[in-house]
Amino acid sequence: MKKNLPYILAIILTGFGLLTLFLSTSVIFDLFGIRAKEGNYVLFVVWSNFISSILYLISSYGFVTSKRWTAKLLGVSAIILFIALIGLFYHINSGGIYETKTIGAMIFRISVTTAFAALAYFTNTKRNK
């Protein structure tokens, strides 16, 4: 099982990254009518999700190939998302429109990204020794 763990994590992260990439590009480029379904989205949050989706896909490769930079890349993604969350709170306090679900989604995404960063750190440092 330990031998397959990086592959399992890479598959899950790839799925998460592809879903994030699809949803964020659909909102940014108004594909498939998803922009209207999202309601009062905050564009810089969508862009931070888009950037994170690219980092997730690159990190999936890092899981499979046991690269040490995988944890750092996921850490950068978590920082980008955290900065976007702070920006979202500033946007809300400034009277900007938003969807309430965005706050929960951002906290969930930051938590998942941080968990993957920790898993990458522990799996790749042990496999590289």
Backbone bond lengths (Angstrom), bond angles and torsions (degrees), N, CA, C in turn:
res aa  C-N    CA-C-N  psi(-1)  N-CA   C-N-CA  omega(-1)  CA-C   N-CA-C  phi
1 M - - - 1.446 - - 1.529 111.47 -
2 K 1.355 116.29 -40.07 1.455 119.59 -179.68 1.520 111.39 -63.46
3 K 1.309 115.65 -30.58 1.466 120.30 -179.93 1.527 110.95 -69.51
4 N 1.315 116.30 -33.56 1.466 121.30 -178.02 1.522 113.89 -90.09
5 L 1.324 118.02 -10.09 1.458 121.13 -176.19 1.531 113.43 -56.12
6 P 1.326 119.90 -45.90 1.471 118.46 178.63 1.531 112.97 -60.95
7 Y 1.316 117.11 -35.07 1.466 120.38 178.98 1.527 111.20 -69.80
8 I 1.332 115.71 -40.18 1.470 119.88 177.78 1.527 110.04 -64.17
9 L 1.343 116.11 -44.92 1.461 120.35 178.76 1.526 110.69 -63.09
10 A 1.328 116.61 -39.48 1.471 120.41 179.38 1.527 111.19 -64.62
11 I 1.321 117.44 -39.51 1.466 121.12 179.35 1.535 109.97 -65.69
12 I 1.333 116.88 -44.90 1.466 120.56 179.77 1.531 109.98 -64.03
13 L 1.329 116.61 -45.09 1.460 120.64 -179.39 1.526 111.41 -66.17
14 T 1.320 117.30 -36.34 1.462 120.51 176.71 1.531 110.35 -63.73
15 G 1.315 116.87 -44.46 1.463 120.73 177.92 1.524 111.42 -61.76
16 F 1.320 116.27 -43.77 1.463 121.25 178.36 1.530 110.14 -64.01
17 G 1.326 116.27 -41.59 1.461 120.95 179.53 1.517 112.59 -67.03
18 L 1.328 116.81 -42.45 1.464 119.31 179.38 1.529 111.97 -66.90
19 L 1.326 116.53 -39.46 1.463 120.16 177.08 1.530 110.44 -63.31
20 T 1.324 115.88 -44.37 1.465 120.67 178.73 1.523 110.68 -64.04
21 L 1.323 116.89 -41.70 1.461 121.03 179.00 1.519 111.03 -62.60
22 F 1.320 116.89 -44.42 1.458 121.16 179.57 1.527 111.38 -62.20
23 L 1.326 116.49 -48.75 1.464 119.82 -176.64 1.526 111.98 -67.67
24 S 1.324 116.89 -42.27 1.466 118.35 -178.20 1.526 111.58 -69.81
25 T 1.323 118.20 -41.01 1.472 119.03 178.15 1.524 110.80 -68.75
26 S 1.316 116.91 -32.02 1.466 119.93 177.76 1.524 111.58 -64.71
27 V 1.319 116.72 -36.89 1.460 120.03 178.02 1.533 110.06 -75.69
28 I 1.337 116.95 -45.23 1.464 120.20 -177.73 1.531 111.19 -61.49
29 F 1.323 116.97 -45.21 1.461 120.94 -175.27 1.526 113.26 -100.67
30 D 1.329 117.27 7.13 1.458 123.57 178.67 1.526 112.08 54.39
31 L 1.324 115.81 53.94 1.460 122.33 178.51 1.529 110.31 -93.40
32 F 1.293 116.48 142.14 1.460 124.08 172.10 1.532 113.86 59.69
33 G 1.302 118.35 18.42 1.459 121.61 179.00 1.516 114.48 70.72
34 I 1.311 116.77 16.01 1.470 119.94 -177.30 1.524 111.19 -71.60
35 R 1.321 117.25 -30.59 1.469 119.72 179.89 1.528 110.73 -58.30
36 A 1.324 116.83 -43.57 1.468 120.18 179.75 1.531 110.99 -66.43
37 K 1.332 117.19 -35.10 1.461 120.96 -179.90 1.527 112.37 -70.88
38 E 1.328 116.58 -26.63 1.461 120.53 -178.31 1.521 112.45 -75.71
39 G 1.297 117.42 -20.51 1.465 119.88 177.49 1.512 111.78 76.89
40 N 1.328 115.88 -131.34 1.463 122.16 -176.28 1.526 110.65 -86.36
41 Y 1.309 116.11 72.77 1.462 120.25 179.65 1.532 109.08 -78.26
42 V 1.330 115.41 158.50 1.460 122.17 177.51 1.526 106.13 -110.12
43 L 1.323 116.33 117.02 1.460 120.98 -168.78 1.524 113.45 -61.32
44 F 1.328 119.51 -39.56 1.469 118.66 -178.95 1.525 111.69 -68.73
45 V 1.316 117.89 -26.37 1.468 120.90 174.10 1.528 109.72 -69.62
46 V 1.317 116.76 -41.19 1.468 120.81 177.79 1.529 109.82 -63.72
47 W 1.321 117.62 -41.47 1.468 120.49 178.15 1.526 111.66 -65.58
48 S 1.320 118.16 -37.40 1.468 119.72 177.35 1.527 110.40 -66.56
49 N 1.323 117.06 -35.69 1.466 120.38 175.05 1.524 110.89 -66.14
50 F 1.327 116.74 -39.50 1.464 121.11 178.08 1.533 110.71 -61.82
51 I 1.325 116.74 -47.57 1.471 120.25 178.91 1.522 110.17 -62.01
52 S 1.317 116.82 -42.31 1.466 120.62 178.91 1.519 111.63 -63.30
53 S 1.329 117.59 -35.82 1.467 119.44 179.82 1.527 110.96 -63.12
54 I 1.327 116.75 -38.74 1.468 120.42 176.78 1.528 109.61 -64.87
55 L 1.322 116.62 -42.52 1.468 120.37 178.84 1.526 111.51 -65.66
56 Y 1.337 117.60 -34.62 1.472 120.52 176.41 1.528 110.70 -62.51
57 L 1.314 116.28 -44.27 1.464 119.68 -177.58 1.525 111.10 -66.88
58 I 1.319 117.61 -39.58 1.462 120.48 176.32 1.525 109.96 -65.85
59 S 1.315 116.42 -39.74 1.465 121.11 179.84 1.529 112.09 -66.11
60 S 1.309 117.61 -29.70 1.464 120.48 176.00 1.517 110.39 -59.97
61 Y 1.325 115.46 -42.65 1.469 120.26 175.48 1.533 109.68 -61.79
62 G 1.319 116.65 -40.23 1.456 120.50 179.37 1.522 112.85 -63.80
63 F 1.333 117.36 -34.83 1.466 120.25 175.75 1.523 110.81 -63.11
64 V 1.310 116.08 -47.20 1.466 120.62 -176.06 1.528 111.30 -66.15
65 T 1.326 116.53 -38.05 1.466 120.29 -176.56 1.528 112.73 -96.01
66 S 1.320 117.81 6.53 1.470 124.14 177.00 1.526 112.83 57.05
67 K 1.293 116.57 45.14 1.458 120.67 179.27 1.527 109.92 -83.74
68 R 1.321 115.70 137.52 1.464 120.44 -179.64 1.517 111.97 -68.92
69 W 1.320 118.06 -25.69 1.458 121.18 -178.32 1.523 112.90 -71.86
70 T 1.304 117.80 -9.51 1.464 121.29 -178.51 1.529 111.07 -58.63
71 A 1.317 116.94 -47.65 1.472 120.65 -179.61 1.525 110.74 -64.60
72 K 1.319 116.73 -39.04 1.471 119.86 179.42 1.526 110.82 -65.52
73 L 1.322 116.06 -41.52 1.462 120.38 -179.91 1.525 111.17 -64.35
74 L 1.314 116.48 -41.92 1.463 120.19 177.05 1.529 111.15 -69.14
75 G 1.324 117.04 -32.11 1.455 120.73 174.72 1.525 111.46 -64.64
76 V 1.328 116.01 -41.18 1.465 120.46 176.43 1.525 109.93 -62.04
77 S 1.314 116.21 -41.41 1.464 120.44 178.24 1.529 110.69 -61.56
78 A 1.328 116.96 -43.20 1.471 120.67 178.73 1.526 110.49 -63.13
79 I 1.327 117.31 -38.92 1.465 120.90 178.51 1.525 110.72 -65.60
80 I 1.334 117.01 -43.33 1.469 121.17 177.34 1.524 110.24 -58.41
81 L 1.319 116.07 -45.14 1.464 120.18 179.74 1.523 111.96 -66.36
82 F 1.326 116.65 -38.02 1.462 120.33 179.21 1.528 110.60 -66.28
83 I 1.327 116.87 -41.62 1.464 120.55 176.70 1.528 110.08 -62.67
84 A 1.331 116.55 -40.09 1.466 120.01 176.97 1.522 110.84 -63.76
85 L 1.327 117.74 -36.65 1.468 120.76 177.72 1.527 110.48 -65.26
86 I 1.319 116.93 -42.43 1.467 120.38 176.23 1.535 109.63 -61.58
87 G 1.340 115.81 -43.67 1.462 119.89 176.69 1.516 112.14 -61.48
88 L 1.332 116.05 -36.48 1.460 120.54 177.76 1.527 110.65 -63.94
89 F 1.330 116.99 -43.27 1.462 119.66 177.59 1.526 111.12 -63.53
90 Y 1.317 116.99 -38.59 1.459 120.22 175.89 1.533 110.20 -63.47
91 H 1.325 115.63 -43.15 1.466 121.76 178.08 1.532 110.47 -59.62
92 I 1.321 116.96 -43.99 1.468 121.95 179.85 1.530 110.41 -64.65
93 N 1.332 116.42 -46.77 1.468 120.46 -178.97 1.522 112.73 -66.79
94 S 1.344 116.33 -21.67 1.463 120.41 177.25 1.525 112.06 -85.22
95 G 1.311 116.64 1.00 1.460 120.77 178.09 1.518 113.33 91.34
96 G 1.335 118.07 12.80 1.459 120.99 179.28 1.522 111.70 -71.48
97 I 1.321 115.13 152.06 1.467 118.92 178.53 1.521 109.60 -83.43
98 Y 1.330 115.59 147.80 1.463 122.36 -177.41 1.514 108.78 -162.48
99 E 1.305 115.02 168.25 1.464 121.47 173.44 1.524 108.20 -99.53
100 T 1.300 117.57 136.53 1.464 121.77 -179.69 1.524 111.61 -60.44
101 K 1.318 116.97 -33.93 1.465 120.85 -178.82 1.521 112.20 -64.54
102 T 1.328 117.52 -19.04 1.459 120.86 -178.63 1.526 111.45 -64.69
103 I 1.314 116.95 -37.15 1.465 120.22 -179.92 1.526 110.08 -63.42
104 G 1.310 116.90 -49.04 1.467 120.75 178.49 1.511 112.28 -63.02
105 A 1.329 116.48 -38.99 1.458 120.47 179.52 1.528 111.11 -65.49
106 M 1.326 116.58 -38.78 1.461 120.01 179.10 1.530 111.05 -67.90
107 I 1.323 116.79 -42.19 1.471 119.84 178.40 1.525 109.83 -63.75
108 F 1.337 117.26 -42.14 1.460 120.86 176.84 1.522 110.95 -60.75
109 R 1.331 117.48 -46.63 1.460 121.91 -177.39 1.529 111.35 -64.60
110 I 1.339 116.66 -40.42 1.470 120.08 177.44 1.523 110.24 -64.37
111 S 1.325 116.99 -41.90 1.468 121.28 179.35 1.524 111.65 -63.43
112 V 1.326 116.72 -45.66 1.469 120.58 179.62 1.527 110.55 -64.02
113 T 1.316 116.50 -43.61 1.461 120.46 -179.38 1.527 110.83 -64.02
114 T 1.324 116.86 -42.18 1.465 120.52 178.25 1.523 111.07 -64.86
115 A 1.323 117.17 -39.47 1.467 120.62 177.60 1.526 110.80 -63.76
116 F 1.323 117.30 -43.10 1.460 120.12 177.44 1.523 111.27 -64.92
117 A 1.329 117.39 -36.47 1.467 120.26 177.66 1.528 110.32 -63.63
118 A 1.329 116.54 -42.84 1.461 120.47 178.11 1.530 111.00 -64.84
119 L 1.324 116.52 -43.07 1.465 119.74 177.80 1.524 110.89 -62.83
120 A 1.313 117.22 -40.03 1.465 120.61 178.21 1.518 110.63 -64.16
121 Y 1.319 116.43 -41.55 1.453 120.20 179.64 1.530 111.04 -61.46
122 F 1.331 116.28 -48.41 1.459 119.37 -176.08 1.523 113.27 -74.75
123 T 1.313 118.75 -36.20 1.469 119.24 -179.75 1.522 111.49 -76.41
124 N 1.316 118.33 -41.43 1.457 120.03 -175.89 1.526 113.11 -78.18
125 T 1.323 119.00 -31.56 1.466 118.93 177.84 1.521 110.44 -72.62
126 K 1.322 117.48 -34.41 1.480 118.97 178.22 1.521 110.91 -73.24
127 R 1.324 117.93 -34.53 1.474 120.54 -179.54 1.519 111.23 -76.03
128 N 1.326 118.30 -23.74 1.462 121.38 -178.33 1.522 113.29 -89.09
129 K 1.332 118.77 -5.58 1.467 120.33 179.73 1.505 111.12 -85.96
